[in-house]
Amino acid sequence: MRVQLSEVSLDVEVSGEGPVVLLLHGFPDSHHLWRHQVAALNAAGYRTVAPTLRGFGGSDRPEGGPEAYHPAKHVGDMLELLAHLEVDRFHLVGHDWGSGVAQGLASTVPDRVRSLGLLSVGHITAVRGAGWEQKQRSWYMLLFQLAGLAEDWLSRDDYAQMREMLAEHPDAETVIETLRAPGALTAALNIYRSGFPAEAQFAPDLPVPPLPAGVPVMGVWSTGDRFLTERSMERTADAVGHTWRYERVEDAGHWFPLDRPQAVNDLLLSFLKENA
């Protein structure tokens, strides 16, 4: 379905009946990332809301430069979307950049969030404090700050470098086809440029609030993730103000909701049941 908000129109999949689970994808995906989880959650008695974030997939790509894609803009979109759907309380799950947006949303309306599931990406203090191995794995985040250069590098030779980055992504070709649309690659990269610039990655005194005290959190990391270390998720425990559950998914890459769907489904259903 198409949902018109005050600034953008979003492509949103809403299905099922029961307690609401809001599913937020990351770079460079769309709500299709969650198709296996949507089916399992609906079958288990949950209503799923899976939006494609602004700048991605079939959702609008507003003009205005990187500031139009700041994570706070995504949080605002989600609050509008939930109001449009008349959703009060909800479970929240985010993967990759969706995890960052989910953390921002949980911090904004903690009394409405039943539980928070963080897939791949933990709290920013944990990612920033995970040591040099994590900084080495995050090299591309610095490249993505370079407007024009990053787009050229990723799209050159029929998106050869993007294909290399998405080597473990089951939907790589579909994702790349979407990024060929005019302005699509820049819009997708703008979340890095606005939400995680170089100073945020390296500044030693960046103040970041912990996760809200009343929200139970589960962090899930996959052993084959080329971009994030286990330490970057494990250390999220230090930023959690409520119960913390940590899980590993073995033999899975960064996009493990797609390549290990049953494992992800089992973890999510178990966590949701704990926090019904």
C-alpha positions, 0 to 999 in steps of 0.5 A: 500500500501507499501511505502519504505522509506530510513530506513523503509517500512511503511504500508500506506492507501491512498484513496480519492481525494482532499485536503490531511489529514494526520492521525497519530495513537498512541499506540498500534494501526495502521492506522486501527484506522482511518477507520471510519474517512477515509470513512467520509473524502473521502466522503466529498472530502478529500484525506486521508493518514493514515500510520502505524508508524514504530514499529507498526502493519505491518510496519517495526520494525527497530533494534537499540533500543529505539533511532530508535523510537524517535518521530523525526524519525517518523517526518522524516518518515512522511516528506519522505512519503509526498515527495513520495506522492508528497504532499505539503500542508496538514491538520494534525490529530493525536491521542495519540502518533500520536498527539505528532508526529503531533505536531513535524511535524507541528513545523518542516514544519509549512508553509505546515500545513493547520490545526492541530487536536490533539485528546486525547493528548495535548501539552507536557507542558500542560500534564506535568503541569496538576497536580498530577491527571495527574501524577497518570493517567500516572503511566504506562509511568514510567513502560514502561521505564523498558525494559524487565519488562514492556514486561513481565508484559503486556504479562503475563497470555496471555496479561492480563494486556494489556487487562485491559489497552485496556478494552475500545478499540473496537479492543483490541483482534486484537491489542493484536494479532499483539503485539504477533509477535516477537519484536512487543511489544518492538518496540511499547513501544520504542516510550515511552522510547525514546520520554517521559522518566522519566526526560521528565515527571518530569523535571521542566525546560524542554524547549519545544517550543510552537506550530507554530504561523501560524497553527490553532489548535483543541484539542479534549478530551473524558470524559471517558479517563482513561489516560488523564485529561481534564486539560491536553488538555485544558491547550494546549491553552497556547501553541497555537500561532494561533486560538484554538478550544476545544471540548469534546466528551461525553460518550467516552473512550480513543479510541473515533475515534472508539467508537464515530466515528460520533462525531469525523467525525463531529468535523473533517469535521467542523474544516477542513471546517473552515480552507480550 
